[in-house]
Each structure stands twice: as C-alpha cells, then as structure tokens.
Amino acid sequence: NAIAVKSDEKGEDKMKYIKGYTFTYDYRHNKLNDASSRESLRLMKESTNCDTVIFVLGALQDNAQSEEIDYLGEHMPTDEEMIEMIFFAKALGLRVILKPFINCRDGTWRAHIHFFDMDIPHEPQWRNWFRNYTNYQLHYAKIAEMTGCEMVIIGCEMVMAQKRDTNWRDLIAQIREEYSGLLTYNADKYTEEYVPFWDAVDVISSSGYYPITDWEQELDRIEEVVRRVGKPFFFAEAGCPSRDTSPAIPNAWDAEGELSLSAQESYYRTMFAHCSQRKFVSGFAFWDWSTNLYSLSAAKSDTGYAVYGKPAASIIADFYQMER
C-alpha cells in the first residue's frame, strides 16, 4: 500500500496515484486524537474514497522576521497523540504523509518569511532561522520514520525562503539521515518553476488553487517543469470554498461572496476534467478536512473549503473511485 516511486521504460520516475485529503486539527494539545477526530477521519475516508491522508503540523513564529520557531507549545499535538493518530489512520487503510509547516502568530502568511541575504549584526539571520526550522523538521522526520509514514512534506508555500538553495539542500540531507521515505516540498501556486532544489527531493508538489478558467494554461506551465526535472508530481493542496465568487479566486479563503454549493461542485468537476487528461498529474490532497467537523445538517450553510455533506464530496468520491 506504500506510495512507490519507480522508473518507467524511459527512466522517468513514476509514483502511485495519490487519492488524498489534508486533515487539519484544532491547534491545541489533545485534540488531534480524541474520539471526535477519529470519527471525522473515518468519515473523510468514507465520504471521499481517499486512500491517503496528509496530517499537517502548524508550528508558529511570532512574525515574518522571527528566528524562533515554537513546535512544542500547546498549539501542537503531543507526540503521543500524533503517533497514535498515524497508526489509527493506517488501521483505516490510509497511507500517511506528514506535513510540518509553519505559520506566523501575527497572521502574516508564511510566504513572506524573509531576512536580509547577508548577515548583519543585531538583525535576524537566515542561518539562525534555518537551524530552528531544521530542528522542527527533524523532530517529525523521526516520528515519520518510526511510524512508517510514506512521505514527508518539508515545507509549504515558503515563497521567499525557498530561494535559499544551499540551506534547503542542507536541510534535506539532514532529514534523509533520519527518514528513509519520500520527500517533497509543497510549492505555492504559480511558483513551481522557481524552486531551485527540486532535484534534491523525490516528488514535486504544489498548491493548485488556480482559477476555474485557467487550468489548461497552468497545467501547460507545470508540465514543462515536471518534464525538465523528471520527478513525479501531485497537487499537495487544492480546493475551492463554496461561495459564488470562489471558482475565480479559489486561494482566497476569506473572499466575500454568497453561499453556493453548486459553484464549489462546478470547480471540482472542471479541475478533474482538465487534470485527468494530463498523465503527469499523479494525485491530489485536497484542503481541508477538519477534526472539528460540522454536523451534516449544517453542510448546506457552510461557505468554506469543507466538502462534507456537499455535492463536491460526491464528485471527489467518484473521481477517486476510478482505477488509476
């Protein structure tokens, strides 16, 4: 049941198709692995026919220029509950990907984490930040190895930080000393060609929040990157809120708009219609399925990314049901 990477007759790496979903938790101790979270995970698999779960871990730094990274505070699951939840997911028949990413306490998007290119006394420095970020990643790499996770995502949408090629390569080398599974980096939308260290990871992945009208041109662009690098590719995030405005701006989680379950459904239909024609797209992991799942009766009034109880869930389930 592992996510296998193998070479085809042309020598290009291939990966077993990922029918995934991203499972997010209430960011506090002892919430990831309680009874309601386990039931939510079970419903996720049942409702979508997914075979892979991505567990996200949300470390925090104070702002985009902070060097310190808090991955042991009350906003994180305990190691014990993380380990137990991984084994529970595996008992459900799910493959597991760990995704330790980072957010800023002041609400700044992680893409803007950035420091001066040169070291200046009394100013925050890249080397200090990467030392702390490496400690964070190694902590979960060890858990991933111990529990047999199939993949680790070593960063997500770090648009300004991903330019630090040498730092990322050092990080990847250290992770490989602790973890024997597959590694990927989750590039942000539109930035797939700007990641300099794709050759150092096993899989290319990105956030596929593309406007409903733009899928063909964006897939053309991404395919060029995948062909050049010669690595498997999947969308580590994708999705669309259920608002009438969201198909045009699916990355805008806070966009104004009227409730529209049909708009969300149409987005998934269109995305699948385009991506299913591209052999290089080897899966998805949609955003997001929460531990704090609303009641089924509340689905008709939810305007977020969730699909539980909405028409989009059936579209995903039907798509994932097909053999790939």
N, C-alpha and C positions, 0 to 999 in steps of 0.2 A: 504493500500500500504506500510505499515511500514515493516521494517526488523524485523521480530518477532523471538524471541528465546523461545522455549518451550521444555518441556521434553517429550521424547517418552515413550513407554511402559517399556523400560529398565531403565528409569530415566536419560537418557543421553540428554543433551541439543541439540536441533536442530535449525537451522536458515534457514529462507527463502533464496533461492539461490540468490546470488548477481551477476547480469549481469552488471558489472561496467566498468567505464573508468575514468582515472585520468585526470582532466582538469587543465592545468598549464597556468599561465598568464605571461605577460611581467612584470618583478618585479619592478613596479613603481605605484605611485598613479594614479587613474582614468583610469586604463586600463582594469581591470577585468570586468567592467560592461558597457563598451561602446558598440556601435551598432555592431561593427565587432566581438566582443567577444560573444555577444548574438547569432549572426548568426553562429559563429563557434560551440557554444554549441548545437544549433539546428541541425547543420549538423552532429555533433557527434552522437546524438541520432538516426537521420535518417539513417546514414551510417552503424552503428554497431548494431542496435536494443538493445542498452544498456538500462537498467532501473534504473541505479544508477550512480551518479557522485560523485567522490571524488574531493573536492576543496582543493588544497594544499596552505599553507601559509608558506612563506620562511623567517623566522626571521634570523638575522645574528649576529654572534660574530666575533671578529677580527681574531682569530686563535684558535687552539685546546686547548689552555691553558687560554683563556679569560674567565673571570667570567661574564662580562656584556653581555646581550642579547638585541639587538635592534629589537623590534617588532612594533615600532610606526613610523619608518622612511619612507622616500619616496619610498623605495623598497617594501613596503607593501600596499595592497589595503586599502582604508579608510573603517571604519566600515560601513558607509552608503552604499558604493558600494558592500561590501561583503553581507550585509543583502539583498539588492535589488537583487543581483545575486542568492542568495539562493531561494528567492521567485520566481524569473523567472524560475529557474530550476524546482521547484515544479509545476509551471504552465505548464511546458512541460510534466509533469507526471513523473519526475525523483525523486527517493529517493536521499537524500543528506547526504554525510559523510564529515565532516571537518577533515583536516589533518594538524595541525600546527606543522611543523617540522623546522629544523634548519640547516643552512649552515655556513661555515666559509668564511670570506671575502678573505682570502689569498688562497682559493681554496682547503684547506685540507678537506678531506671527514669527515663528521660528526661522522663516526665510530671511529675516532681517538681522539675525545674529551675525555680528561683524566687528572686527577690530582693525587697527592700523596694520598695514602689511609689514612694517618694520617695528622692532621692539623699542619702545620709548619709556624711559624710567617714569615710574608712578602712573603709568597708563595700563589698562587691561591688555593682556597679551595673548596671542593665539596659542603659544606653547602651553600656557597655564590652562587655558580652556580645554585644549585637546588632551592634556594629561587627565583632567577630571572627566571629560567625556569618554576617554578610553577606559577609565576605571568603571564607569557606568556600564559600558558595553560589555566589558569582560565579566562583570558580575552576572549578567544574564546569559552570556555565552556559556558560562559554566553550567548554569541551570539547563540551558537548551541541550547541552551535551549529556548531562546526567539523565534527562528525561526523554532523550531521543527525538527532539524536535527536528523536523525535516528541513527547516530553513530559518535563518535569522536575517531580519532587515536591519542594517546597521545605521540607518539614518533616513530621515523623511523630509523632503522639501527644504533642504538646507541650502537655499539658492546662493547666498553669499559665502557660506562656509565651504561649499563643495569645490570651490576654486583652489583650495589648499591641497593640491595634489599629493605632495610628499607626506603631509600629515595624515591624510586618509590611507595612503599605502602603508604607513607605519601602523596605523590602527588595524587595518585588515590583516597584516602579518601577525600582530599580537593575538587577534581573535582566532586565527587559524591554529595557534598553539593550544588553544583551549577547546575549540569546537571543530568537529570533523564534517559537519553537514554543509549545505549550500548557503552561500552568502549573496545578498543583493542589496542594492541601495535604491530607495524609492525617490526618484527624481520628481520634481514638480512638473506640472503641465507646461508645455512649450519649452522645456529646458533639457529634453533628452539628449540633444547633441552637444550640450555644454558640460557634461560630466567627464572629467579627464581620466578617471580611473576605472572605466568600465572593464578594461582588460584584467583588472585585479580581482573582480568578483566573478561569480558563476552565472548570474542571471541579471538581465536588465529589467528594471520595473519602473513604472511611473504612475502618477496620478492622472487619470483620464477624464478630467472634468471639462470636456470640450463641448462647445455649443452644438445643439442638435443639427444645425445646418452645415457644420464644418468637419464632420467626421472623415470624409474622403480625403480632404487636403491634409488633415493632421495625420491620418494613417499613412499617407504617402510619405510625409516627412519622417515619421518614426521608423517606417520600414527601411529607409535609407540608412538610419543609424544602426538598426539591427543587422542589416547586411554587412555594413562596414565592420562592426565589432565582432560579428559571428557568434553571438550568445543568444540563448533563449530569452523570450520576453513575455511578461504579463503585466496587466494593469493591477498594481498593488492597492490602488484605490480607484473608485469610480462610483457614480451615483447621481441622483437628482432629487431635490426636495419636491414635495407635492404642492407646488404653487404654480399658478398660470404663467408667471414670469421666469420660472427656473430653467426650463429647457434651453433658453438662450444664454443663461449665466449659471450653469449648474454648480460652479465652485462657490457661489455666493450663498453661504448658509443663512445669512441674515437679510437677504433681499426682501423687499416689500413685494406683496402680491397676494392674490386671492387663492384660497384653498382650491386645488384642482388635482384630484387623484388621477384623472384622465391624462393630464399633462405629464405627470410622472410616468404613467404607463406608456405613453407615446414615446417618451425619451428612451426608455429601456428597449422598446421594440426597434426603434431606429438605430440605436447603438448596436444591438445584436445583429441587425440586418447588414450593417456595414462591416463589423468586426468578423462576422462568421465567414466572410469572403476572403479574409486575409489569413493565410496559413501561419504567418509569423506570430499572430496573437495567440498565446498559449494559456490564456485564462484571465480570470478576474478575481478580485477580493473586494466586494462592494462595501461602501461606507453608508451606514454602520448599523450594527445590531447591539442594543444596549442591555445591560443587566437590569436596568430599570425599565422594563417593558410595560408599555401602557396596556390597558385592557383591550380586548378585541373590539368591544363596543365603541371605544374611543378612536379607533383607527380612522373612521370617516371624518374626524375633525383634526387630525394631526397634519401639520404642514411641513414637517421635517423630512430628513433623508430616510427615515424608517419606512419599511415596506410591510411590516407585519399587519395582516388583515386588509391590505390594499390590493388592487388589481395587479400592481407591479410584481408582487410576490409570486403570482401565478406565472407571469412572463418569465421571471428568473427560473422558477422551478421547471418549467417546460424546456427552457434553454439548457439547463444543466442536466436534465433527464436524458438528452440526446447523447449517444455514444460519441466520444471524441478521442 
